[in-house]
Amino acid sequence: MPDFPKPGILFYDITTLLRDPIGFRESLDSLATPFANESIDLVVGVESRGFIFGAAVADRLGAGFVPIRKPNKLPSATIQTSYELEYGEGSLEIHDDAIDKGQKVLIVDDLLATGGTGQAAVQLIKKLGGIVQGVVFLIELEGLKGRSKLLDENIVSILKY
């Protein structure tokens, strides 16, 4: 989708994948399988498409699910971090009691572009004492070099463009 959400941005739409039961199931299996033997305690999904994939991956891994949201969307006390997007700036929040120290956490999101969102999620988890076991993306836009912001992390991406 060219020029969405702003002029100059090429948006990769996944809604056709979500409506295809076989493709959706295979996508979820592909996201979960690399971490099947990691004893993941929690899967963190990043707003909003990370919720779709993250909750299902958590179910497949027998883990709990924790949302990371945009500011002022969570009902109790939170911690926050800011980051740069491909097309601006943003902030993310997580409940300040969502992760216990030492819990093994997997971050799930639909897209790795510039890496800012993933980097922010990692920072929030580590600030709460969680251990990031991996960061998994359905799609990676390699030309935007988002991996460079996640150099110390175990990154898995299913589709690369």
BALOFI-428955 format. One record per residue: x, y negated, z of N, C-alpha, C in turn; residue number from 1; residue in three letters. Coordinates in Angstrom, 2 decimals. Each point is the difference from the previous one (the first is absolute). Example, Ala and Ser with C-alpha at 12.3 -4.5 7.8 and 13.67 -1.06 7.14 Angstrom:
BEGIN
13.19, 5.69, 7.80, -0.89, -1.19, 0.00, 0.90, -1.20, 0.00, 1, ALA;
-0.35, -1.05, -0.72, 0.82, -1.19, 0.06, -0.77, -1.09, 0.73, 2, SER;
END
This chain:
BEGIN
0.86, 1.16, 0.00, -0.86, -1.16, 0.00, 0.91, -1.23, 0.00, 1, MET;
0.20, -0.62, -1.16, 0.86, -1.19, -0.05, -0.63, -1.19, 0.71, 2, PRO;
0.86, -0.81, 0.61, -0.40, -1.25, 0.65, -0.97, 0.20, 1.17, 3, ASP;
0.16, 1.08, 0.72, -0.80, 0.22, 1.21, 0.94, 0.37, 1.13, 4, PHE;
-0.08, -0.63, 1.16, -0.96, -1.00, 0.43, 0.36, -1.44, -0.38, 5, PRO;
1.17, -0.17, -0.60, 0.44, -1.33, -0.43, 0.60, 0.11, -1.40, 6, LYS;
0.04, -1.09, -0.73, 0.65, 0.03, -1.32, 1.45, 0.47, 0.10, 7, PRO;
0.40, 0.87, -0.92, 1.35, 0.51, -0.03, 0.20, 1.32, 0.72, 8, GLY;
-1.00, 0.44, 0.77, 0.09, 1.26, 0.74, -0.67, 1.10, -0.83, 9, ILE;
0.65, 1.14, -0.10, -0.58, 1.17, -0.66, -0.43, 0.97, 1.10, 10, LEU;
-1.30, 0.13, 0.21, -0.58, 0.79, 1.08, -0.23, 1.43, -0.49, 11, PHE;
0.46, 0.98, 0.77, -0.22, 1.40, -0.33, -1.25, 0.49, 0.73, 12, TYR;
-1.08, 0.19, -0.73, -1.30, 0.37, 0.56, -0.08, 1.51, 0.20, 13, ASP;
-0.34, 0.43, 1.21, -0.09, 1.43, 0.31, -1.44, 0.48, 0.14, 14, ILE;
-0.97, -0.86, -0.27, -1.39, 0.40, 0.23, -0.42, 1.16, -0.89, 15, THR;
0.55, 0.12, -1.20, -0.35, 1.14, -0.84, 0.55, 1.30, 0.59, 16, THR;
1.16, -0.05, 0.63, 0.55, 1.16, 0.68, -0.87, 0.40, 1.18, 17, LEU;
-0.46, -0.97, 0.76, -0.80, 0.28, 1.20, -1.31, 0.70, -0.34, 18, LEU;
-0.56, -0.28, -1.15, -1.29, 0.61, -0.36, 0.16, 1.38, -0.63, 19, ARG;
1.22, 0.39, -0.32, 0.27, 1.31, -0.60, 0.34, 0.98, 1.11, 20, ASP;
-0.88, 0.96, 0.31, 0.25, 0.87, 1.16, 1.28, 0.82, -0.09, 21, PRO;
0.34, 0.46, -1.18, 1.22, 0.81, -0.13, 1.24, -0.89, 0.11, 22, ILE;
0.01, -1.12, -0.69, 1.14, -0.91, 0.07, 0.19, -0.57, 1.39, 23, GLY;
-1.09, -0.34, 0.67, 0.08, -0.54, 1.35, 0.58, 1.06, 0.95, 24, PHE;
-0.51, 1.24, -0.08, 0.49, 1.08, 0.86, 1.49, 0.25, -0.25, 25, ARG;
0.40, 0.03, -1.26, 1.42, 0.24, -0.32, 0.88, -1.15, 0.49, 26, GLU;
-0.51, -1.22, -0.07, 0.75, -1.15, 0.51, 0.22, 0.13, 1.50, 27, SER;
-1.07, 0.34, 0.72, 0.12, 0.14, 1.45, 0.96, 1.12, 0.37, 28, LEU;
-0.10, 1.12, -0.71, 0.92, 1.11, 0.26, 1.44, -0.43, -0.26, 29, ASP;
0.22, -0.75, -1.07, 1.35, -0.47, -0.35, 0.56, -0.94, 1.06, 30, SER;
-0.85, -0.81, 0.60, 0.43, -0.92, 1.05, 0.32, 0.74, 1.30, 31, LEU;
-0.78, 1.02, 0.31, 0.15, 0.71, 1.28, 1.08, 1.07, -0.02, 32, ALA;
0.14, 0.72, -1.08, 0.87, 1.17, -0.06, 1.45, -0.25, 0.43, 33, THR;
0.64, -1.11, -0.41, 1.40, -0.20, 0.42, 0.19, -0.10, 1.52, 34, PRO;
-1.08, -0.23, 0.72, 0.10, -0.20, 1.45, -0.72, 1.09, 0.80, 35, PHE;
-0.36, 1.09, -0.67, -0.78, 1.06, 0.62, 0.73, 0.65, 1.18, 36, ALA;
1.31, 0.03, -0.02, 0.77, 0.65, 1.08, 0.71, -0.99, 0.91, 37, ASN;
-0.45, -1.24, 0.02, 0.66, -1.07, 0.77, -0.62, -0.24, 1.37, 38, GLU;
-1.05, 0.71, 0.37, -0.69, -0.20, 1.29, -0.39, -1.46, 0.20, 39, SER;
-0.65, -0.56, -0.99, -0.46, -1.39, 0.05, -1.08, -0.15, 1.06, 40, ILE;
0.15, -0.98, 0.88, -1.01, -0.29, 1.02, -1.09, -0.92, -0.53, 41, ASP;
0.42, -1.03, -0.74, -0.92, -1.02, -0.48, 0.32, -0.36, -1.44, 42, LEU;
-1.05, -0.24, -0.76, 0.14, -0.58, -1.33, -0.54, -1.42, 0.09, 43, VAL;
0.80, -0.92, -0.48, -0.40, -1.41, -0.04, -0.37, -0.34, -1.44, 44, VAL;
-1.18, -0.53, -0.19, -0.46, -0.45, -1.31, -0.05, -1.51, -0.03, 45, GLY;
0.53, -0.58, -1.07, 0.06, -1.45, -0.13, -1.21, -0.49, -0.79, 46, VAL;
-0.65, -1.03, 0.53, -1.20, -0.57, -0.63, 0.25, -0.34, -1.46, 47, GLU;
-0.89, 0.28, -0.83, -1.22, 0.77, 0.21, 0.05, 1.37, -0.66, 48, SER;
0.65, 0.11, -1.13, 0.03, 1.30, -0.68, 0.81, 1.03, 0.79, 49, ARG;
0.88, -0.43, 0.85, 0.72, 0.93, 0.87, -0.93, 0.70, 0.97, 50, GLY;
-1.17, -0.61, 0.29, -0.98, 0.66, 0.85, -0.57, 1.23, -0.70, 51, PHE;
-0.30, -0.17, -1.29, -0.61, 1.09, -0.77, 0.92, 1.21, 0.00, 52, ILE;
1.25, -0.23, -0.36, 0.95, 1.11, -0.09, 0.49, 0.44, 1.37, 53, PHE;
0.28, -0.95, 0.87, 0.59, 0.32, 1.30, -0.88, 0.86, 0.88, 54, GLY;
-1.29, -0.28, 0.07, -0.89, 0.79, 0.84, -0.08, 1.44, -0.49, 55, ALA;
-0.07, 0.19, -1.31, -0.05, 1.35, -0.55, 1.33, 0.74, 0.19, 56, ALA;
1.11, -0.70, -0.14, 1.31, 0.61, 0.23, 0.12, 0.40, 1.48, 57, VAL;
-0.47, -0.85, 0.90, 0.03, 0.33, 1.43, -0.77, 1.29, 0.26, 58, ALA;
-1.15, 0.13, -0.61, -0.80, 1.21, 0.16, 0.77, 1.23, -0.49, 59, ASP;
0.63, -0.11, -1.15, 0.77, 1.12, -0.55, 1.18, 0.38, 0.90, 60, ARG;
0.58, -0.99, 0.67, 1.18, 0.25, 0.85, -0.37, 0.31, 1.45, 61, LEU;
-1.28, -0.06, 0.33, -0.42, 0.23, 1.39, 0.45, -1.11, 0.92, 62, GLY;
0.06, -1.21, -0.53, 0.48, -1.17, 0.75, -1.14, -0.98, 0.24, 63, ALA;
0.25, -0.94, 0.91, -0.93, -1.09, 0.19, 0.22, -1.06, -1.07, 64, GLY;
-0.93, -0.95, -0.08, 0.10, -1.08, -0.98, -0.06, -1.34, 0.70, 65, PHE;
0.88, -0.92, -0.44, 0.04, -1.36, 0.54, -0.02, -0.99, -1.16, 66, VAL;
-0.92, -0.97, 0.04, 0.00, -1.02, -1.05, 0.92, -1.16, 0.32, 67, PRO;
0.67, -0.50, -1.02, 0.69, -1.28, 0.07, -0.82, -0.94, -0.87, 68, ILE;
-0.39, -1.14, 0.59, -0.96, -0.88, -0.67, 0.53, -1.42, -0.15, 69, ARG;
-0.72, -0.74, -0.82, 0.26, -1.43, -0.12, -0.45, -0.66, 1.30, 70, LYS;
0.49, -1.22, 0.28, -0.30, -0.65, 1.28, -1.48, -0.15, 0.31, 71, PRO;
-0.29, 0.11, 1.29, -1.34, -0.23, 0.56, -1.05, 1.00, -0.45, 72, ASN;
0.43, 1.22, -0.32, -0.94, 1.05, -0.40, -0.10, 1.11, 1.04, 73, LYS;
0.94, 0.05, 0.93, 0.00, 1.03, 1.03, -0.60, -0.56, 1.29, 74, LEU;
-0.77, 0.82, 0.73, -0.78, -0.52, 1.13, 0.74, -0.23, 1.31, 75, PRO;
1.17, 0.59, 0.22, 0.67, -0.23, 1.27, 1.39, -0.59, -0.23, 76, SER;
0.81, -0.02, 1.03, 1.31, -0.66, -0.05, 0.88, 0.62, -1.10, 77, ALA;
0.71, -0.87, -0.70, 0.83, 0.44, -1.13, 1.39, -0.61, 0.07, 78, THR;
0.89, 0.58, -0.81, 1.26, -0.66, -0.32, -0.03, -0.26, -1.50, 79, ILE;
0.76, -0.99, -0.44, -0.08, -0.45, -1.39, 1.39, -0.23, -0.57, 80, GLN;
0.11, 0.15, -1.31, 1.22, -0.36, -0.72, -0.41, -0.59, -1.34, 81, THR;
0.85, -0.88, -0.53, -0.24, -0.61, -1.30, 0.97, 0.57, -1.02, 82, SER;
-0.36, -0.10, -1.27, 0.82, 0.55, -1.08, -0.31, -0.73, -1.30, 83, TYR;
0.84, 0.24, -1.00, -0.22, -0.60, -1.31, -0.59, 1.02, -0.94, 84, GLU;
-1.00, -0.42, -0.76, -0.63, 0.80, -1.03, 0.56, -0.37, -1.36, 85, LEU;
-0.35, 0.81, -0.98, 0.39, -0.30, -1.39, -0.57, -1.35, -0.43, 86, GLU;
-1.14, -0.37, 0.58, -0.69, -1.22, -0.42, -0.33, -0.94, 1.16, 87, TYR;
0.82, 0.01, 1.07, -0.24, -0.91, 1.12, 0.53, 0.56, 1.30, 88, GLY;
-0.64, -0.39, 1.09, 0.38, 0.47, 1.33, -1.20, 0.64, 0.67, 89, GLU;
0.29, 0.84, 0.99, -1.06, 0.66, 0.74, 0.44, 0.33, 1.41, 90, GLY;
-0.96, 0.46, 0.79, 0.26, 0.45, 1.36, -0.77, 1.29, 0.23, 91, SER;
0.54, 0.83, 0.86, -0.65, 1.25, 0.38, -0.02, 0.12, 1.51, 92, LEU;
-1.02, 0.72, 0.49, -0.14, 0.23, 1.43, -0.29, 1.47, 0.27, 93, GLU;
0.36, 0.41, 1.21, -0.31, 1.33, 0.50, -0.37, -0.16, 1.47, 94, ILE;
-0.90, 0.85, 0.51, -0.30, -0.05, 1.42, 1.28, 0.24, 0.80, 95, HIS;
0.15, -0.75, 1.06, 1.26, 0.09, 0.76, 0.13, 1.31, 0.79, 96, ASP;
-1.06, 0.80, 0.04, 0.06, 1.30, 0.66, -0.23, 1.16, -0.97, 97, ASP;
0.14, -0.25, -1.29, -0.32, 1.00, -1.01, 1.01, 1.13, -0.10, 98, ALA;
1.24, -0.27, 0.36, 1.07, 0.99, -0.14, 0.76, 0.09, 1.32, 99, ILE;
0.18, 1.21, 0.47, 0.78, 0.22, 1.21, 1.47, 0.15, -0.36, 100, ASP;
0.85, -0.41, 0.90, 1.45, 0.12, -0.21, 0.35, 1.46, -0.32, 101, LYS;
0.77, 0.17, -1.08, 0.46, 1.32, -0.39, -0.92, 0.77, -0.93, 102, GLY;
-1.19, -0.52, -0.27, -0.88, 0.70, -0.93, 0.55, -0.06, -1.41, 103, GLN;
-0.15, 1.12, -0.72, 0.44, 0.09, -1.39, -1.10, -0.53, -0.90, 104, LYS;
0.37, -0.98, -0.83, -0.99, -0.73, -0.79, 0.34, 0.08, -1.48, 105, VAL;
-1.03, 0.21, -0.81, 0.10, -0.05, -1.45, -0.81, -1.19, -0.49, 106, LEU;
0.60, -0.85, -0.81, -0.71, -1.14, -0.59, -0.47, 0.40, -1.39, 107, ILE;
-1.27, -0.27, -0.30, -0.59, 0.32, -1.29, -0.59, -1.27, -0.61, 108, VAL;
0.35, -0.24, -1.26, -0.61, -1.11, -0.74, -0.09, 0.39, -1.46, 109, ASP;
-0.77, -0.75, -0.74, -0.19, 0.36, -1.41, 1.14, -0.48, -0.89, 110, ASP;
0.66, -1.10, 0.36, 0.93, -0.63, -0.94, 1.25, -0.53, 0.68, 111, LEU;
1.15, 0.33, -0.58, 1.27, -0.64, 0.37, 0.36, -0.93, -1.14, 112, LEU;
-0.09, -1.30, 0.27, 0.36, -1.01, -0.99, 1.28, -0.69, 0.48, 113, ALA;
-0.12, -1.14, 0.64, 1.19, -0.72, 0.47, 0.50, 0.51, 1.35, 114, THR;
-0.79, 0.83, 0.68, 0.43, 0.61, 1.25, -0.35, -0.75, 1.26, 115, GLY;
-0.56, -1.19, -0.12, -0.30, -0.81, 1.18, -1.01, 0.63, 0.93, 116, GLY;
-1.05, 0.57, -0.55, -1.04, 0.61, 0.83, 0.56, 1.22, 0.72, 117, THR;
0.73, 0.84, -0.71, 0.61, 1.17, 0.64, 0.98, -0.38, 1.09, 118, GLY;
0.81, -1.01, -0.28, 0.97, -0.48, 0.99, -0.72, -0.51, 1.25, 119, GLN;
-1.09, -0.74, -0.19, -0.77, -0.51, 1.14, -0.59, 1.14, 0.82, 120, ALA;
-0.53, 1.02, -0.67, -0.57, 1.14, 0.71, 1.07, 0.71, 0.82, 121, ALA;
1.17, 0.21, -0.57, 1.12, 0.62, 0.72, 0.35, -0.81, 1.24, 122, VAL;
0.08, -1.33, -0.15, 0.34, -0.86, 1.14, -1.02, 0.14, 1.13, 123, GLN;
-1.28, 0.02, -0.35, -1.04, 0.12, 1.03, 0.10, 1.32, 0.74, 124, LEU;
0.20, 1.08, -0.72, 0.09, 1.32, 0.62, 1.21, 0.08, 0.92, 125, ILE;
1.13, -0.47, -0.47, 1.21, 0.04, 0.82, -0.11, -0.91, 1.21, 126, LYS;
-0.67, -1.12, -0.14, -0.19, -0.92, 1.13, -0.79, 0.68, 1.12, 127, LYS;
-0.90, 0.90, -0.36, -0.79, 0.73, 0.99, 0.72, 1.26, 0.50, 128, LEU;
1.18, 0.30, -0.54, 0.76, 1.16, 0.44, -0.24, 1.27, -0.80, 129, GLY;
-0.75, -0.12, -1.09, -0.23, 1.17, -0.85, 1.23, 0.34, -0.83, 130, GLY;
0.08, 1.24, -0.43, 1.08, 0.48, -0.85, -0.56, 0.19, -1.40, 131, ILE;
0.48, -0.77, -0.95, -0.50, 0.09, -1.38, 0.64, 1.21, -0.67, 132, VAL;
-0.83, 1.01, -0.26, 0.47, 1.22, -0.65, 0.06, -0.15, -1.51, 133, GLN;
-0.82, -0.92, -0.52, -0.01, -0.20, -1.44, -0.98, -1.08, -0.39, 134, GLY;
0.18, -0.46, -1.23, -0.90, -0.98, -0.60, -0.35, 0.57, -1.37, 135, VAL;
-1.28, 0.29, -0.21, -0.41, 0.66, -1.23, -0.98, -0.89, -0.77, 136, VAL;
0.24, -0.09, -1.30, -0.80, -0.84, -0.89, -0.52, 0.84, -1.16, 137, PHE;
-1.20, -0.29, -0.43, -0.53, 0.64, -1.20, 0.76, -0.49, -1.23, 138, LEU;
0.21, -1.32, -0.08, 0.63, -0.63, -1.18, 1.18, -0.85, 0.45, 139, ILE;
1.09, 0.07, -0.76, 1.14, -0.88, 0.21, 0.30, -0.75, -1.30, 140, GLU;
0.07, -1.31, 0.09, 0.39, -0.83, -1.14, 1.51, -0.23, 0.14, 141, LEU;
0.79, 0.84, -0.65, 1.44, 0.02, 0.21, 0.68, -1.32, -0.35, 142, GLU;
-0.51, -0.70, -1.00, 0.61, -1.24, -0.43, -0.03, -1.10, 1.05, 143, GLY;
-0.89, 0.11, 0.97, -0.10, -1.03, 1.04, 0.92, 0.29, 1.19, 144, LEU;
0.67, 1.15, -0.01, 1.05, 0.35, 0.95, -0.44, -0.06, 1.47, 145, LYS;
-1.23, 0.44, 0.27, -0.49, 0.02, 1.37, 0.76, 0.91, 0.93, 146, GLY;
0.62, 1.03, -0.53, 0.81, 0.91, 0.84, 1.12, -0.73, 0.71, 147, ARG;
0.46, -1.09, -0.59, 1.12, -0.73, 0.61, -0.35, -0.57, 1.36, 148, SER;
-1.29, -0.17, 0.30, -0.41, -0.49, 1.32, -0.24, 1.14, 0.98, 149, LYS;
0.13, 1.24, -0.48, -0.26, 1.16, 0.84, 1.18, 0.98, -0.05, 150, LEU;
1.21, -0.53, -0.09, 1.18, 0.83, -0.23, 0.22, 1.09, 1.04, 151, LEU;
-0.34, -0.25, 1.24, 0.25, 0.97, 1.05, -1.15, 0.98, 0.19, 152, ASP;
-1.01, -0.06, -0.85, -1.19, 0.82, 0.17, -0.04, 1.16, -1.01, 153, GLU;
-0.70, 1.05, 0.39, -0.25, 1.14, -0.88, -1.21, -0.36, -0.87, 154, ASN;
0.25, -0.36, -1.25, -1.06, -0.48, -0.89, -0.35, 1.09, -1.00, 155, ILE;
-1.30, 0.23, -0.17, -0.50, 0.89, -1.03, -1.03, -0.77, -0.81, 156, VAL;
0.16, 0.02, -1.31, -1.03, -0.56, -0.87, -0.37, 1.05, -1.03, 157, SER;
-1.29, 0.11, -0.28, -0.50, 1.06, -0.86, 0.10, -0.38, -1.47, 158, ILE;
-0.45, -1.18, -0.37, 0.05, -0.48, -1.38, 0.93, -1.20, -0.07, 159, LEU;
0.88, 0.00, -0.98, 0.95, -1.12, -0.14, -0.15, -0.63, -1.37, 160, LYS;
-0.10, -1.34, 0.03, -0.10, -0.76, -1.25, 1.11, -1.03, -0.04, 161, TYR;
END
